[in-house]
């Protein structure tokens, strides 16, 4: 088994495969989770029970034991049917398994864009707007909210883009006296 099991947090909450046969030689349980937990405790007492994961197929639901995985590449490592064996799977590309870019990589890209382009350019304004949207999204996701208030998204987009929009629409720069009419309430 890879890594310390006591500190293990399964990478996927649920798995989705086309067929049970796609799981190969993985340890698979049918029926109730409680029954599968007893099976796992008897075979692999060192495994934490939170590693037991529901796995949906087209026709049924089974239980598997996650030992690791890489959500970036749609890969998961499952406990094998034999003691001290593992099965590595590449999950089918479904909407539930879209490859996601970590926020740290996105932050680095946006910081590089902001450093490369001077204030007032469209690319810099778009990078600033996207940074504002992602900051609001990250805050609400960290608080486990299911939605982001649209007013926050509007503000994050409008603040960096409004000088460019005014120049494009009216051919002039926004002055401080005009600033109040452009502010979102």
Protein Blocks (a to p, Z undefined) as FASTA:
>chain_A
ZZjfklpccfbfbdcdfbfklnomaccdehjfklmmmmmmmmmmmbcfklpccdddfkbc
cddddfbdcfknopacdddfbehiacdddddddfklcccddfklmmmmmmmmmmmpcghi
aklmmmmmmmmmmmmmmmmmmnopabdcfklmmmmmmmmmmmmmmmmmnopacdfklmmm
mpcZZ
